[in-house]
Structures are given as C-alpha cells and as structure tokens.
C-alpha cells in the first residue's frame, strides 16, 4: 500500500528555555503539553535515532454566528441547531541526542509556540542559499526603524537578497526555490521523487512544499541538523541578533532601560517623546484581528473584566486602561511586575484565537547604551551591523551633497525660540507664506512656503536630527502625496489651505491673525497659481547638539533612525516624482 504523504513544517524546540531545567527534557515538554489538555498516544515503532512522543487534543467548535442569526430564524431551523463540531490537533515530538523537534497539526502550534526556536527556519535557509541567487519568491519582513512595522512581498520574478535589501530589515519568512540537487543531496530525496524543483518556506519552522512520507520527514530533520552543524551561514539580515548566552549582562541592562522608558511613558505620555509599538510576531494576523483581550499569567479571565480592545497597536492604549485600575502601579517595580505578568490574545470575528503571547514580547522599542542603539522586536534584541551603518552614512552624505537648499537664511535662537517662533520670523518676507499649524484634513502642507519664478518650496522645519525625524519624514510624504494629487486633480485640498488661512482672521490668537493677514495681498486664484510651479519639499533641520556640526559630516550624528528615515523619504518622494531637498538652519546666539 502506498504510504500517505502530506506537506508539513518542522519546528525546533529552544532547549535554553527556563522550562528545561531537568535532565529529561522530552518528558518535561510532554508533561507541559498534557497540562494543556492533550493526551499522550501509544505508538508502535519509533524511528532510528529518535525518541518519539505523540500527543492528541480536541476542542469543541460552536460558531458565534448561530446565536447572532437566531434573531431572524424561526424555531426548528437546521441553521439554529447547536451541532457541536470538534477541532482535532496533534503534536509529534522527536528527540535525538542533540535536539528536540516538533511537527503539529490543527491547533497544536499554539501549544508549543512559546517553546520553539524562533530562528530555526531562517537559520536553515541561510545555509542553503547565496545572497546573489535569484531564487526568492516571497518574503515577510519586519523593520526595526521607519514607519512600517511589517510587510509581505510576492515577486513576479524571482529576486535575490541584494535586490530586496534595505536598512534595518529583519526577515521573518522567506519562500525560495530549491533545485533538485539540493533536495537530493541535503534532504535525501530520490531522483524518482522529483519531477521538478520545489520551494521551501523558512520562518520559525522549515517546510519543503512537497508532500512527504513519515520517513522522509525525518530525513528532512536530519538534513536541517547537518546544515546547522556543518555549513556556514550567510548574513540574511543586516542586523545582528544579541545572543542571550553570550551577552547576559548586556541584555539585563537593555531590559532594565526598556522598562525604565516604559515607566516614564506610563507616567508622562504627552511629554515623554519615545514611541512603543505593540505587535505579535505574526503581524498580519495580529493587526487584522477583530478584538484583543488581556489576561494575567495563566488565568483564562479577562484582566479588564468585560473590556475588549478593538485595536491594540501601541502601549498608550493599554496604559490608559491600566491607570483605571483601583490598584494601578504607583512605582516602577510594581509597574514592571504587572507588565511582565500580562498576556495579549487576539481573536477573529468568530472568537477564534489568532495569536497570543506575553505583553512584553509584543513591545517594539529601542535603547541606547554606550552610544550604540539596540532594537527590541519579537522578544529579541538587535544591533545594526557596522558595515550597514557605514553604507547608510555614505548614502545620506551623497543625498545631502546633491540636494542642498540655501533659501532659509534666518538664524534660529534655540532653545529660547520655539519652532513656531522661528517660523514667524518669515512673516512679511517677499514671496513667502507662513502656514505652520494650518492643517486642512489634518495634513500640514508645510511650515513655510516660499517661491521664485519657477519653483515653489515647501519647508518643513524641525529642531534636532534625531529619532523624531521619523515622524517628520512621514508627515512630509503624506503632505507631498496630497498636494501633488490635488494639484493634478480638482485642487480641493489646495483651496482648503487658502480658506483655512483666511478663516484664521476671526481667531483671538495673534499668530493666527498674522496667518490670515497674508491673504489680504493674495487672492485664492493667485495662491492656486503658485502650484503650477515646480514643487520642491525641503527638510529644514536645526542641529540642537552642544558642539557645532554640519549635516555634510553625517557620521557625526548618532541617530541611525534619522538617517534611515531620510533615505526612505527620498526613495518615496522619487516614487511619486516630487523633488526633495535638505537645508541645515543656522543656530543664533
């Protein structure tokens, strides 16, 4: 009889977890799974070189929509009957002398997800491919910097890793072609098994997208283990993961600083200018979930009683709810203990669980120690590799040398002068409008608008070339997209800018009165005609550092987030065919 074949993923258990203190790690893991409602199954024959444990679980399914539709159905309709169905799941554990591996079906993955090696699949594929090989079919990526948390890409033609490279990227999943030679030599397939090349999916698990027999599963496990033990890996990511075993003191310091920052954010959300995102490793499932529930430790109860989060992508949403508690933490230690005890569960519209994990493993943040910036993402710490920082500096230096603007000549008496005070120094200058805080559709077109015979300049003014550049760059691309689209279309947004300026005449604020007064000598038609000129958006930056520095010597500025944001902004502006320049505002006395 022909053997049954299925496609299946292989996970490796992370044996450095605190769970595995006892010598018999397989029994420890088995008991943990049994405590979650799974029962161990008797098995007949083992596999040479492996000790096996098979566990089975069932979970009742009762669709939520049945009760919802009961409002319109009459009695005794088949659709209203509560016919309980069951989801069957399994977990197969396989231990050899070095490691424990797992394969799962149904909901089994949710049981072992806290104990797996998160890098296993990527670790395997990094030993199978070269960066120049055009074999990449699709990717899932997260970024430690920039405005995008994560993205999925599917390529029309196969790419290589060089073609898809960018600063601060962490690959979470790679889908790549594997030729017949690799499948035969590394994973034990016979020539007769292979009609064509196959592809693999590497993430927390490793899977060859080909139906395999039970025996072939163990050939693939052996192949993965051989690769990790004997073949050098290529640098898949341009960030370096900080390994806990080798850097325990550093990681302790990083975590202490991270919690200190979180505590400060909790106390002063308006004043503490450091952002923290919340996202699960499975970012697509998490961000598209219908609801989020917070639980504490091993409890199945909602920590906030009946309260359900409709979205939960930043810490401020959670912190505001914690502050409503009768026993909300009033010191940093109590705050840290609470945060470390909470878990986030995400669900779809049918109340089916999509993701779960410890709250502090959902946090995305960054910490600077010894003038190096470390990024915390998916419960791991990363450091940007030095060679990529060098490339980043060179890229920014080239952009600055080629796209420098020199039209803003007023000096900024910082910190005595605030940003708006500086912008006001351009009132009544020829061919100039100050429109700081004019925000139709909640989009600020710019702070200062200047023009000559051919060009209209949009100046976005910022004090400091630091991490807050990320928000400014995001603001610029939003404004550029809206203005460029309106210019080419119905001009509604441009008209709203003029109207909002003019309407400020009724304001009691002296600044807004000055904004409105500018329209006395400029009609709406004249204002709209300005946008027929060539548009250039300008990043206008004041260096707030103690020592005088020039942006042309970009390596003297430490914020890699700012540099990356500038580089990404330039790419995005080019993609919409809008020019970008930069100017360094001179500091006054």
C-alpha positions as CSV (number, residue, x, y, z in Angstrom):
1,X,0.0,0.0,0.0
2,X,1.3,3.4,-0.9
3,X,2.3,5.5,2.1
4,X,0.3,8.6,3.0
5,X,2.0,11.8,2.1
6,X,1.4,15.4,3.5
7,X,3.1,18.7,3.5
8,X,4.3,19.5,7.0
9,X,6.5,22.0,8.8
10,X,9.4,21.2,11.2
11,X,10.0,23.2,14.4
12,X,13.0,23.0,16.7
13,X,12.4,23.3,20.4
14,X,14.6,26.0,22.2
15,X,16.2,24.0,24.9
16,X,17.7,27.0,26.6
17,X,14.2,28.0,27.8
18,X,13.7,28.1,31.6
19,X,11.3,25.2,31.2
20,X,14.1,22.7,30.6
21,X,16.0,22.7,33.8
22,X,15.6,18.9,34.3
23,X,17.7,16.4,32.5
24,X,14.8,14.6,30.8
25,X,13.7,17.5,28.6
26,X,11.4,15.4,26.4
27,X,9.4,14.3,29.4
28,X,9.2,17.8,30.7
29,X,7.8,19.2,27.5
30,X,5.4,16.3,27.2
31,X,4.0,16.9,30.7
32,X,3.7,20.6,29.9
33,X,1.6,19.8,26.8
34,X,-0.5,17.3,28.7
35,X,-1.3,20.0,31.3
36,X,-2.9,22.0,28.5
37,X,-5.5,19.3,27.7
38,X,-3.6,17.0,25.3
39,X,-3.3,13.2,25.9
40,X,-0.3,11.1,25.1
41,X,-0.9,8.4,22.5
42,X,0.5,4.9,22.3
43,X,2.8,4.5,19.3
44,X,4.1,1.4,17.7
45,X,7.5,1.7,16.0
46,X,10.0,4.5,16.5
47,X,12.4,6.0,14.1
48,X,16.1,5.0,14.3
49,X,18.0,7.6,16.3
50,X,14.8,9.4,17.6
51,X,12.6,9.1,20.7
52,X,9.1,10.0,19.9
53,X,6.1,11.3,21.8
54,X,2.7,11.8,20.2
55,X,0.0,13.9,21.8
56,X,-3.6,14.5,20.8
57,X,-6.1,17.1,21.6
58,X,-9.7,18.1,20.7
59,X,-11.5,21.4,21.1
60,X,-15.2,22.0,20.6
61,X,-16.3,24.5,18.0
62,X,-19.5,26.5,18.4
63,X,-19.8,29.2,15.7
64,X,-20.7,32.6,17.2
65,X,-22.9,33.5,14.2
66,X,-25.5,30.9,15.2
67,X,-26.7,33.0,18.1
68,X,-26.4,36.1,16.0
69,X,-28.7,34.7,13.3
70,X,-31.2,33.3,15.9
71,X,-32.8,36.8,15.9
72,X,-34.2,36.2,12.4
73,X,-34.7,32.4,12.2
74,X,-37.8,30.6,13.3
75,X,-37.8,27.6,15.6
76,X,-36.5,24.2,14.4
77,X,-34.4,25.5,11.5
78,X,-31.3,23.4,10.9
79,X,-29.1,26.5,10.9
80,X,-30.1,27.3,14.5
81,X,-29.3,23.8,15.9
82,X,-26.3,23.7,18.1
83,X,-24.3,20.9,16.4
84,X,-21.0,20.8,18.2
85,X,-18.1,20.1,16.0
86,X,-14.6,19.4,17.1
87,X,-11.2,20.6,16.0
88,X,-8.6,17.8,16.3
89,X,-5.0,18.6,16.9
90,X,-1.7,16.7,17.3
91,X,1.9,17.4,18.4
92,X,4.6,14.9,17.5
93,X,7.9,15.4,19.4
94,X,11.1,13.8,18.2
95,X,14.3,13.8,20.3
96,X,17.7,12.8,19.2
97,X,21.0,13.1,21.2
98,X,21.2,16.9,20.4
99,X,17.8,18.4,20.0
100,X,14.0,18.1,20.2
101,X,11.9,18.7,17.1
102,X,8.2,19.1,16.7
103,X,5.6,18.8,14.0
104,X,2.0,19.9,14.6
105,X,-1.5,19.7,13.1
106,X,-4.7,21.6,13.9
107,X,-4.2,24.0,16.8
108,X,-1.1,22.2,18.0
109,X,1.2,25.1,17.1
110,X,-0.5,27.3,19.7
111,X,0.6,24.9,22.4
112,X,4.3,24.8,21.6
113,X,4.8,28.3,20.2
114,X,6.3,29.6,23.5
115,X,9.0,26.9,23.4
116,X,10.2,26.9,19.8
117,X,13.5,28.3,18.4
118,X,12.1,31.4,16.6
119,X,15.1,31.5,14.2
120,X,15.1,27.8,13.1
121,X,13.8,28.1,9.6
122,X,15.8,31.2,8.7
123,X,18.9,29.5,10.2
124,X,18.4,26.6,7.9
125,X,17.8,28.5,4.7
126,X,20.8,30.8,5.4
127,X,22.9,27.7,4.8
128,X,21.2,26.7,1.6
129,X,21.3,29.9,-0.5
130,X,23.7,32.7,-1.6
131,X,22.7,36.3,-1.5
132,X,23.1,36.6,-5.2
133,X,20.9,33.6,-6.1
134,X,17.7,34.7,-7.9
135,X,15.5,32.2,-6.1
136,X,13.4,34.3,-3.7
137,X,9.7,34.1,-4.5
138,X,8.2,35.9,-1.5
139,X,9.2,37.5,1.9
140,X,7.7,38.6,5.2
141,X,9.7,41.3,6.8
142,X,9.8,43.5,9.9
143,X,11.8,46.6,10.3
144,X,13.4,48.0,13.4
145,X,13.2,51.5,12.0
146,X,10.9,53.5,9.8
147,X,7.2,53.9,9.7
148,X,6.3,50.4,8.5
149,X,6.1,47.7,11.2
150,X,6.0,44.8,8.7
151,X,5.3,43.9,5.1
152,X,4.7,40.9,2.9
153,X,6.0,40.8,-0.7
154,X,5.4,38.4,-3.6
155,X,7.7,38.9,-6.5
156,X,6.6,38.5,-10.2
157,X,10.1,37.2,-11.0
158,X,12.4,35.6,-8.5
159,X,14.6,38.1,-6.7
160,X,17.9,37.7,-4.8
161,X,18.6,39.1,-1.3
162,X,20.6,42.0,-2.7
163,X,17.7,43.3,-4.7
164,X,15.4,43.3,-1.7
165,X,17.9,44.7,0.8
166,X,17.2,47.7,3.0
167,X,18.5,49.2,6.2
168,X,17.1,47.7,9.5
169,X,15.2,44.8,7.9
170,X,14.6,41.5,9.7
171,X,13.3,38.6,7.5
172,X,10.6,36.7,9.3
173,X,9.8,34.4,6.4
174,X,11.5,33.5,3.1
175,X,9.9,31.5,0.3
176,X,12.6,30.3,-2.1
177,X,13.2,27.8,-4.9
178,X,15.3,24.7,-4.1
179,X,16.7,22.8,-7.1
180,X,16.7,19.0,-7.4
181,X,20.4,18.7,-6.5
182,X,19.8,20.4,-3.1
183,X,16.7,18.3,-2.4
184,X,18.6,15.1,-3.2
185,X,22.0,15.9,-1.5
186,X,20.7,17.7,1.6
187,X,17.4,16.1,2.3
188,X,17.6,12.6,1.0
189,X,15.0,12.7,-1.8
190,X,15.4,10.1,-4.6
191,X,15.5,11.1,-8.2
192,X,12.2,9.4,-8.7
193,X,10.6,11.6,-6.1
194,X,11.3,14.7,-8.0
195,X,9.7,15.8,-11.2
196,X,10.8,19.4,-10.9
197,X,12.3,21.9,-8.4
198,X,10.4,22.6,-5.2
199,X,10.3,25.6,-3.0
200,X,10.7,25.9,0.7
201,X,9.2,28.2,3.3
202,X,11.6,29.2,6.1
203,X,10.3,31.1,9.2
204,X,10.1,29.8,12.8
205,X,9.7,26.5,11.1
206,X,11.2,24.9,7.9
207,X,9.0,23.3,5.3
208,X,9.6,21.9,1.8
209,X,6.5,22.5,-0.2
210,X,6.2,18.9,-1.3
211,X,4.1,16.1,0.1
212,X,6.4,13.7,2.0
213,X,6.1,10.4,3.8
214,X,6.6,9.9,7.6
215,X,10.1,8.5,6.9
216,X,11.0,11.4,4.6
217,X,10.1,13.8,7.4
218,X,13.0,12.5,9.5
219,X,15.4,12.7,6.5
220,X,14.5,16.4,6.4
221,X,15.1,16.8,10.1
222,X,18.5,15.2,9.8
223,X,19.3,17.4,6.8
224,X,18.4,20.5,8.7
225,X,20.5,19.5,11.6
226,X,23.5,18.7,9.4
227,X,23.3,22.1,7.7
228,X,23.2,24.0,11.0
229,X,26.1,21.9,12.5
230,X,28.4,21.9,9.4
231,X,27.6,24.7,6.9
232,X,28.5,28.3,7.3
233,X,25.5,30.7,7.2
234,X,25.3,33.8,5.0
235,X,24.1,37.1,6.6
236,X,20.4,37.0,5.8
237,X,19.7,40.1,7.8
238,X,21.7,43.3,8.1
239,X,21.1,43.4,11.9
240,X,22.9,41.4,14.5
241,X,20.9,39.4,17.0
242,X,22.2,39.7,20.6
243,X,22.5,36.2,21.8
244,X,21.4,35.8,25.4
245,X,24.0,33.1,26.4
246,X,26.9,35.3,25.4
247,X,25.6,38.7,26.4
248,X,23.5,38.2,29.6
249,X,24.8,41.3,31.4
250,X,24.1,43.5,28.3
251,X,20.6,42.1,27.8
252,X,19.8,42.7,31.5
253,X,21.0,46.3,31.1
254,X,18.9,46.7,28.0
255,X,15.8,45.3,29.6
256,X,16.2,47.5,32.6
257,X,16.5,50.6,30.4
258,X,13.5,49.5,28.3
259,X,11.3,49.1,31.4
260,X,12.5,52.4,32.7
261,X,11.5,54.1,29.4
262,X,8.1,52.3,29.6
263,X,7.6,53.6,33.1
264,X,8.4,57.1,32.0
265,X,5.9,56.8,29.1
266,X,3.3,55.5,31.5
267,X,3.7,58.5,33.8
268,X,4.1,61.2,31.1
269,X,2.6,60.1,27.8
270,X,2.4,63.6,26.5
271,X,5.9,64.7,27.5
272,X,7.9,61.5,27.0
273,X,8.8,61.5,23.3
274,X,9.6,57.9,22.8
275,X,7.1,55.7,21.0
276,X,6.5,52.0,21.6
277,X,4.5,49.8,19.2
278,X,2.7,46.6,20.1
279,X,2.7,43.8,17.6
280,X,2.9,40.0,17.6
281,X,5.5,38.2,15.5
282,X,2.6,37.1,13.3
283,X,2.0,40.7,12.5
284,X,-0.6,40.2,9.7
285,X,-2.8,38.1,12.0
286,X,-2.4,40.4,14.9
287,X,-3.0,43.7,13.1
288,X,-6.1,42.4,11.3
289,X,-7.7,40.8,14.4
290,X,-11.2,41.8,15.3
291,X,-10.5,42.1,19.0
292,X,-7.8,41.9,21.7
293,X,-8.1,40.6,25.3
294,X,-5.5,41.0,28.0
295,X,-5.1,38.2,30.6
296,X,-2.8,37.7,33.5
297,X,-0.3,34.9,33.8
298,X,-2.1,31.5,33.4
299,X,-5.6,32.9,34.0
300,X,-8.2,32.5,31.3
301,X,-10.1,35.5,32.7
302,X,-10.1,38.9,31.0
303,X,-7.9,41.1,33.2
304,X,-10.0,44.1,32.5
305,X,-13.3,42.3,33.2
306,X,-15.6,42.8,30.2
307,X,-13.4,45.3,28.4
308,X,-12.2,44.3,24.9
309,X,-9.7,46.3,22.8
310,X,-10.9,46.9,19.3
311,X,-7.3,47.8,18.4
312,X,-4.0,47.4,20.4
313,X,-1.0,48.6,18.4
314,X,0.7,50.9,20.9
315,X,1.3,51.0,24.6
316,X,-0.7,54.2,25.3
317,X,-4.0,52.4,24.7
318,X,-3.1,49.8,27.2
319,X,-1.6,52.2,29.8
320,X,-4.7,54.3,29.8
321,X,-6.7,51.2,30.8
322,X,-4.2,50.2,33.5
323,X,-4.5,53.6,35.1
324,X,-8.2,53.0,35.6
325,X,-7.5,50.0,37.9
326,X,-8.1,50.5,41.6
327,X,-4.6,49.1,42.4
328,X,-2.8,50.6,39.4
329,X,1.0,50.6,40.0
330,X,2.5,53.7,41.6
331,X,6.2,52.8,41.4
332,X,8.5,51.4,38.7
333,X,8.9,48.0,40.4
334,X,5.2,47.4,40.7
335,X,4.7,48.6,37.1
336,X,7.4,46.2,35.8
337,X,5.9,43.2,37.7
338,X,2.4,44.0,36.3
339,X,3.6,44.4,32.7
340,X,5.7,41.2,33.0
341,X,2.6,39.2,34.1
342,X,0.2,40.2,31.3
343,X,-0.6,38.4,28.1
344,X,-2.3,39.6,24.9
345,X,-4.7,37.4,23.0
346,X,-6.0,38.4,19.5
347,X,-9.2,36.9,18.0
348,X,-11.0,36.9,14.7
349,X,-14.7,37.7,14.2
350,X,-15.7,34.2,15.2
351,X,-13.8,34.4,18.5
352,X,-11.1,32.0,17.2
353,X,-7.7,32.7,18.6
354,X,-5.2,34.2,16.2
355,X,-2.2,34.9,18.3
356,X,-1.2,35.1,22.0
357,X,1.9,35.9,23.9
358,X,3.4,37.8,26.8
359,X,2.7,41.6,26.6
360,X,6.4,42.5,26.9
361,X,7.2,40.2,23.9
362,X,4.8,42.4,21.8
363,X,6.7,45.6,22.6
364,X,8.8,47.2,19.8
365,X,11.3,49.8,21.2
366,X,14.9,50.9,21.1
367,X,17.5,51.7,23.8
368,X,20.9,53.4,23.6
369,X,23.8,52.1,25.6
370,X,27.4,53.2,25.2
371,X,26.5,55.2,22.1
372,X,25.0,52.1,20.4
373,X,21.3,51.8,19.6
374,X,19.7,48.4,20.2
375,X,16.3,47.5,19.0
376,X,13.8,45.2,20.8
377,X,11.5,43.4,18.5
378,X,9.7,40.0,18.8
379,X,11.3,39.5,22.2
380,X,14.8,39.7,20.9
381,X,17.5,42.4,20.9
382,X,19.2,43.5,17.7
383,X,22.1,45.8,16.8
384,X,22.5,47.4,13.3
385,X,25.7,45.9,11.8
386,X,28.6,48.4,11.4
387,X,29.0,47.8,7.7
388,X,25.4,48.9,7.1
389,X,25.8,52.0,9.2
390,X,28.8,52.9,7.0
391,X,26.6,52.4,3.9
392,X,23.9,54.4,5.5
393,X,26.2,57.3,6.2
394,X,27.6,57.2,2.6
395,X,24.1,57.2,1.2
396,X,22.9,60.2,3.3
397,X,26.1,62.1,2.6
398,X,25.6,61.7,-1.2
399,X,22.0,62.9,-0.9
400,X,22.9,65.9,1.1
401,X,25.7,66.9,-1.2
402,X,23.4,66.7,-4.3
403,X,20.2,68.2,-2.8
404,X,21.2,71.0,-0.5
405,X,18.8,74.0,-0.3
406,X,20.1,77.5,0.8
407,X,16.9,79.6,0.8
408,X,16.2,79.8,4.6
409,X,18.7,82.4,5.9
410,X,17.2,83.4,9.2
411,X,19.1,82.1,12.3
412,X,17.3,80.2,15.0
413,X,17.9,81.3,18.6
414,X,17.4,77.9,20.0
415,X,16.2,76.9,22.7
416,X,14.8,80.4,23.6
417,X,12.9,80.4,20.3
418,X,10.4,77.6,19.8
419,X,9.7,76.2,16.4
420,X,6.7,78.4,15.8
421,X,8.6,81.4,17.0
422,X,11.3,80.7,14.4
423,X,8.7,80.2,11.6
424,X,7.2,83.6,12.5
425,X,10.4,85.3,11.6
426,X,9.5,84.8,8.0
427,X,6.3,86.8,8.2
428,X,6.2,89.7,5.6
429,X,9.2,88.4,3.7
430,X,8.8,88.7,-0.1
431,X,7.3,85.6,-1.9
432,X,6.8,83.9,1.5
433,X,3.8,82.5,3.4
434,X,4.0,81.1,7.0
435,X,1.4,78.4,7.3
436,X,2.6,76.4,10.4
437,X,-0.4,74.9,12.2
438,X,-2.6,75.2,9.1
439,X,-3.8,71.6,8.7
440,X,-6.8,71.0,6.4
441,X,-7.8,67.3,6.5
442,X,-5.3,67.1,9.4
443,X,-2.5,67.3,6.9
444,X,0.1,70.1,7.4
445,X,1.3,71.2,4.0
446,X,4.5,72.8,5.4
447,X,5.6,75.4,7.9
448,X,7.0,77.9,5.5
449,X,6.1,78.3,1.8
450,X,8.5,80.2,-0.5
451,X,8.7,80.7,-4.3
452,X,10.6,82.2,-7.1
453,X,9.7,82.5,-10.8
454,X,9.9,78.7,-11.4
455,X,9.8,76.8,-8.1
456,X,7.5,76.5,-5.1
457,X,9.4,75.4,-1.9
458,X,7.6,73.6,1.0
459,X,9.8,74.0,4.1
460,X,9.2,71.5,7.0
461,X,11.1,72.9,10.0
462,X,12.5,70.6,12.8
463,X,14.8,71.1,15.7
464,X,17.1,68.2,16.1
465,X,18.3,65.5,13.7
466,X,17.2,62.6,15.9
467,X,14.6,59.8,16.3
468,X,11.7,62.3,15.9
469,X,12.8,62.7,12.2
470,X,10.8,59.5,11.6
471,X,7.6,61.4,12.3
472,X,8.6,64.4,10.3
473,X,9.5,62.3,7.2
474,X,6.2,60.6,7.5
475,X,4.5,64.0,7.6
476,X,6.3,65.2,4.5
477,X,5.4,62.2,2.3
478,X,1.7,62.5,3.4
479,X,1.7,66.2,2.5
480,X,3.6,65.6,-0.8
481,X,1.1,62.9,-1.9
482,X,-1.9,65.0,-1.0
483,X,-0.6,68.3,-2.6
484,X,0.6,66.6,-5.7
485,X,-2.6,64.7,-6.2
486,X,-4.7,67.9,-5.6
487,X,-2.5,69.9,-8.0
488,X,-3.1,67.4,-10.7
489,X,-6.8,67.0,-9.8
490,X,-9.6,69.1,-8.5
491,X,-7.4,71.4,-6.3
492,X,-9.9,70.9,-3.4
493,X,-7.1,70.4,-0.8
494,X,-5.2,73.5,-2.1
495,X,-8.4,75.6,-1.8
496,X,-8.8,74.3,1.8
497,X,-5.3,75.6,2.7
498,X,-6.2,79.1,1.5
499,X,-9.6,79.0,3.2
500,X,-8.2,77.9,6.5
501,X,-5.6,80.6,6.3
502,X,-8.3,83.2,5.6
503,X,-10.6,81.9,8.3
504,X,-8.0,82.5,11.0
505,X,-8.9,86.2,10.9
506,X,-11.6,85.5,13.5
507,X,-9.1,83.9,15.9
508,X,-8.1,85.6,19.2
509,X,-4.6,84.2,18.8
510,X,-2.2,86.9,17.4
511,X,-0.2,84.3,15.4
512,X,-3.3,83.1,13.6
513,X,-4.3,86.7,12.8
514,X,-0.9,87.2,11.1
515,X,-1.5,84.0,9.1
516,X,-4.9,85.3,7.9
517,X,-3.5,88.8,7.1
518,X,-1.2,87.2,4.5
519,X,-4.3,86.6,2.3
520,X,-5.1,90.3,2.1
521,X,-2.5,90.7,-0.6
522,X,-3.0,87.2,-2.2
523,X,-6.2,86.1,-3.8
524,X,-7.3,82.4,-4.0
525,X,-6.6,82.3,-7.7
526,X,-3.1,83.8,-7.2
527,X,-2.5,81.2,-4.4
528,X,-3.6,78.3,-6.6
529,X,-1.4,79.6,-9.5
530,X,1.6,79.1,-7.3
531,X,1.1,75.3,-7.5
532,X,1.7,75.4,-11.3
533,X,5.3,75.9,-10.5
534,X,7.8,73.1,-10.0
535,X,7.3,71.7,-6.4
536,X,10.2,71.0,-4.1
537,X,9.8,69.8,-0.5
538,X,12.6,70.8,1.8
539,X,13.6,69.2,5.1
540,X,14.8,72.2,7.2
541,X,16.8,70.9,10.2
542,X,18.5,72.7,13.1
543,X,21.2,70.8,14.9
544,X,20.5,71.1,18.6
545,X,23.8,69.5,19.7
546,X,26.1,71.4,22.0
547,X,29.0,71.2,19.6
548,X,28.7,72.7,16.1
549,X,28.2,70.1,13.4
550,X,27.4,70.1,9.7
551,X,25.0,67.6,8.0
552,X,27.6,67.2,5.4
553,X,29.6,65.3,8.1
554,X,26.6,63.0,8.7
555,X,28.7,60.4,10.6
556,X,29.0,62.9,13.5
557,X,25.2,62.5,14.0
558,X,24.4,59.3,16.0
559,X,20.7,58.7,15.2
560,X,20.6,55.9,12.6
561,X,16.8,56.1,12.7
562,X,17.0,59.7,11.5
563,X,19.4,58.8,8.7
564,X,17.3,55.8,7.6
565,X,14.1,58.0,7.7
566,X,15.8,60.5,5.4
567,X,16.9,57.8,3.0
568,X,13.5,56.2,2.9
569,X,11.8,59.6,2.4
570,X,14.0,60.3,-0.6
571,X,13.0,56.9,-2.1
572,X,9.3,57.5,-1.5
573,X,9.5,61.1,-2.9
574,X,11.2,59.8,-6.1
575,X,8.4,57.2,-6.5
576,X,5.8,59.9,-6.7
577,X,8.0,62.2,-8.8
578,X,8.3,65.0,-6.3
579,X,11.7,66.6,-5.5
580,X,13.2,66.6,-2.1
581,X,16.0,68.9,-0.7
582,X,17.5,69.5,2.7
583,X,18.8,72.6,4.5
584,X,20.6,73.0,7.8
585,X,19.3,76.0,9.7
586,X,22.0,78.1,11.3
587,X,21.8,78.5,15.1
588,X,21.7,82.0,16.5
589,X,23.2,83.3,19.8
